[in-house]
Every structure is written in structure tokens, then in C-alpha cells.
Amino acid sequence: MPKKNIRQIKKIFPVLEMSCAACAVSVESMVGGLPGVQHASVNYADQTLQVVFEDGKTDPQTIRQAVQAIGYDLIIAEGNAARKYEQHQQRHYRQIRLDTIGAGVLAFPVFLLGMFFHHLPVARWIMMALTTPAVFWFGRRFFVHAWRQAQHRKANMDTLVAISTGIAFVFSVFNTVLPEFWQRRGLEAHVYFEAAAVVIFFILLGKLLEERAKANTSSAIKKLMGLQPNTVVLLHADGTLEDLPVAQVKPGDRLLVRPGAKIPVDGVVSGGASYADESMLTGEPIAVHKTTGDRVFAGTINQKGSFEFVAETVGAGTLLAQIIRAVQQAQGSKAPVQKMVDRIAGIFVPVVLGIAAFTVLSWLVFGGANALTHGLLAGVTVLVIACPCALGLATPTAIIAGVGRGAEHGILVKDAQSLEAAHQITAVVLDKTGTLTEGAPMLTGQHWLAENRSELEAILYALESRSEHPLAAAIAGALGFGVKDRINLEDYQSITGAGVQARLSGRQYIVGNRLLMQQHEVALPKAALDLADTWHAAARTVIYFAEDQQLAAIFSVDDPLKTSSKAAVATLKKMGKTVYLLSGDDAHTTASIGRQTGIEIALGSMLPAGKADFIRQLQQAGERVAMVGDGINDAEAMAQADISVAMGRGSDIALETAGMALLSSDLMQLPKAFRLSEKTVSTIRQNLFWAFIYNVIGIPLAAGIMYPVNGFLLNPMIAGAAMALSSVSVVSNSLRLRNARL
């Protein structure tokens, strides 16, 4: 029996109850080991699981049960998962805020008593009474989560907090109830209630600030989600209007858009005229004039006029929905450097527990008179100050902020790997049509050699109207025929990068470039070649049309340069990148475009395989190459390049083939994309540096490495504040990307 095709499903699920990077590693490894799961990636910063699984081998409910088995949970509800997760996050944030306030109210008097009034006989009893609810009620989340982890033989940040504050509390209670145990041995019975209470308060405060900051890093996606209106105005055939939920709109519905209203779905204007603000999608601030026949997109804003349009794409198919999905997937993806961080986070907590135990033993062996007290204090401080959260947040928060900032500028990043790799690009290969030029060519000249022109025009229209190439569309549009006039050709064949050919009544008809004519041994008269050279000199593209092996006509097509092309090339050069132009157009036209834009190496008559070979040669010479094109015709070259960038206009964006897409037609967005990558990678490096340095310096200090030198022992309260500050500082540094100038 033939092998049945297995459908792969890609889903993004919100994850609940994660408290640190080690949690993300646990969830990821558990889901990744399930039968049928091809890929699993957990992003701690935005609390999401991206999973690719085989249909029939597993399902969302099975994945959820596996996650629940290790103490976490998933939201798998279709359609309203985002709303449910937002509601959960709001409840979670309110609870953390209440717990932080409660812990702070109790910790403050405990701190005052412990620091300034500890000699009072009743002080330690009052501290014990206040610390108990501070630790075990307002800080209960740490103990509950630590117990869940212990049940599955795992450990995370909650384990560190629970053990450290629990030891400090139990030790202090023992010294409060039985102080004579130490006094008989000539030692003072110290209590550390203030350390336990203040540590809980500082860690809760850090979590509160961290949650608020993480919410800000994903503000771009929230803005995008808020662009689509909830209702639309449906225009019935009898002229009556009806307010309708946007979810009920169907393709073919006629909708009315009033001044100032958001356009609800993608469609084509059928009446009226206005200007649409598309800056939230493309990054271009200038409003675009819309009249009958023009496309409009969901989420853009109508300005002064009103118009009617026919809905074409609704729901998940709209450009806005595609952008939201792409941004969500990119923000949830992992940069290559994150793999190393995940490995560290996976062993971080067990290593810290080992260091704490070693610290206590070292103090007991070498600590002298107060060895046990100092050892327990140092062990507690090690557990408090060590935090995998800063490491876990360093990369994903920068990626989330960077991808969001790009989306605000019309730069759509498909995955974190592309964002991280773009700053390493040394060579940029540009396509011509639609990249350097407007991509809307017009027929500017024609010269017929054949006598039966009217008959051949109909055949030429039949050839060109079936092609999707912009040059073919320019010729077909100028001929003035309609679909009903199209001739049924035989053996129609599209020759990528060259032209098309077909047969009719035993004759062969070819339309394309000069190379295609030469391959079919078409005779090219000198007069025709001279005219072609004249057109080439004016940077026009020349198209040849032949019947059998006789040239029937030649055409010139002009695709004007974008106003930004020359400036964009100059900017790329200033950034130290070598720019190449590769085009399927003839060498003369390509060279002329190269001269106009300042590109020294401009190669024409390039087939798709030739472009890919050229990029391969650059890579073999040590270059890191970005290929910029339409994402479809240049698919082979884009697949070969280190980074592929699709120039997009509207729904033609090739999101599936490119690592990045520029939503506007402005090539100046390309240097912005490279600067975005540089700033994002720089932020990741800063975050990782401070996260590593914090732990490398903080843990030895907490263990008491300076005590033999100057008698310094780090107070657990200071360690708790430092630990909270480390995560907040990393997220705050990433937030700077939200306002980065590109």
C-alpha cells in the first residue's frame, strides 16, 4: 500500500505556572519527547510553547496532560486562547501585586526590629509572628511550585527560594524557642527572620516588575491585534445598512467604510474614493489614495472620504492576520545563542544547590567558632542570589522587543535566527524587477516585422495573458484584448527567466529575451538589433516575439526605478556591504540600471539556477549573503542565501519563502532591517554579559569568599534585592529596543 501522507500541525499554546528559565527547559524537554512531536520550543519571556506534531500521533489534549504531569499547564482552547491567557495573566499580575504589598507590609516592621531593636526580649517573638504569614502565605507560591517540582524530581528557581527562606525561618524559630541550646555552648542564638521576610518581599517585587516589563516588550503584537475592528457595516443589495460582527463577514460581501473607521478585512474598492493610512502595516507615513479597483487591507485606517469595497479575504487569511501570526511565531522562536543558554539553565539549579551544600560544609570544616551560623547564612545567601531568570530572559526579551520594533517599521521578521544572522551580512544581492524598480512595467515601444499583425497580436495576447511575469502583464494589458478573445494554445510552456512558448495549428510561437531567441535559432535582423540597442541604452527591457524561426515583433518595456533605490544602495555601501544586481533581464538593461543606482557588478540574463550559483560562489569566498527579491521567482537563490528578504506590497508578501519581509516597497527599509539586527544582537550580548557576570560574581560573594580577607559576609536581604534587580535590569535593557532609531 502507498505510504499515507502525514499532516504536520504547528500550534502556539500559552504556558501557565512557569517561574524561571529552568521551567521552560522542563516543559520543552517533556513535550519534545512525546510520540509524534517533531519540534517543541518554549519561550520563557512570552510564556508560549511552539510545537509541531504529526496529526493522528498526538493532539493538544495529550500535550497538555504531559505538561500538567510536571506541574504546569497549557491553554489549548481554539479561537479564544489569547483572550483566556490575557485574563489569566491579569489575575496572575493582580495576585502578585497583592502578595507583594502584603509581604512588604509585614517585612518592614520585621526589618526594623531585626536591625535596630533585636535586643528587646519580645522582638524575636514579634518577628516570628510577622514573618510566618509573610513567608508561608504571601510567599506560598514558591513553596507550592517547589513541592510540585520535587514530586517530579525537578528543581527550579522556586526550589532555591523555598529552601533558602525555609532554612532561614526554621533556624530562626529553633533559636527563638530553644536559645539555650547555643548559649550552653557559649554561642549566641542569632535569628534571621528579617532575612526570610525581606527576601520574599524583594523576590515578589522583582517578579512584579518583571511581569510588567515583559508585558511591555510584547506591546507591538498587542497593537497589531487591536487594529481590527469588532464590527463592520454590511451594505445589502437594496441599499440598507447593517452592523455585523467582523467574524460573520464572508468573501463577496459589500462593506461600507466611513471616515476615520478601520478597514475590517482585505478587499477591493467598488465605489467611492479616499485615502488609507497603511503606516501600521508598511511603516510608510504617507496615506495611500484608494479608488475603484484598488486593494485595501484589514487594520488600515480610512481617512476623510467614505467608500464601499467587496470583501475578498477574511479571518485568518487577511494580511493583518498573516502579519500577527508571523510576529507571534518570530517572537516565540529561539535565536541560536539561546540553545547554549537553555543548556546552562537546565543544570543551573542543581549546580547552585550543590554549591550551597558545599558552602555549608566548607564553613563547618573551616569556619571556626560560629561555623554553623555563618555556614547556614552563607548557604541561604547562595540560594537567594543565584537566579536563572536573568539568563532565561536575556535573549527572548530582546527578540520580542526587536521583532516588535521591526513590525512597527514594516519589517516583518520570520524567525529569531534571521534577526540574529542579519547583522553578519557582508554581501547583498538584489533582484531588479519589483526590488530596485517599481515592479509595474509599461509598454513604451513596439516594432512589428510581420505582415499579419492583427492575427499575431491575438496569439501574443494568449501567450502573455497566461504568464504571471510583470513584463508579460505589461504587454498583455497594452494589447487591449479580453479573456473572451483568448486563443486556446497547445503545449504552452513557461521557461523560467526567459519567456514562454506554445504551438497553434502546427506553428511554434515564442516570446521572451534574446537568449531564448538564440536558443531557438530565430533570425534577428540587424535593424531590429539596432533598435533593441537604442532601447537598451535607455534602460528599457526588450522583448522578442517570434513565429517559428522568424522574428515577428520586438517590444520595449520600461519599469522605472523606485525613488529610494539609489539612496538605499548608497546606504548599504556605507554600512560596509557589497551590493550586487542579478536579473533575468538582458545584460544591457541590467547594466544600465546598475549604473543609475551605483551598483558596480550588475549581471543580466541570469536564470534562477545561475543566481543561486552566483550566491554559492560568494559564500565559498567567505561572504555572508542576503538575497532580496520577490520571494517566489527567486526562490532558489533565496534558499541558497544566508538571509532571504522578500520585497512585499500587500498580500503578495512571500512569508513562507523569506526570513524577512519588507511590507512597503521602499528599499530604504533594508538598511533599517540590518540596523535592527545589529541593535538586537548588541542588546542580547549586553543582557547575557550582565546575567553571567551577576552570577559569576554574586555566588562566590554569597558563599563568603571575601570573609577570610576582610570579614565580609553578604546579607541575604541584599542578595534578594540583587537577584530581583538582575531580572528587571535585563528586561529593562531589552525595552530600550522599543524606542531604537533605525
Disulfide bonds with the S-S distance in Angstrom:
none
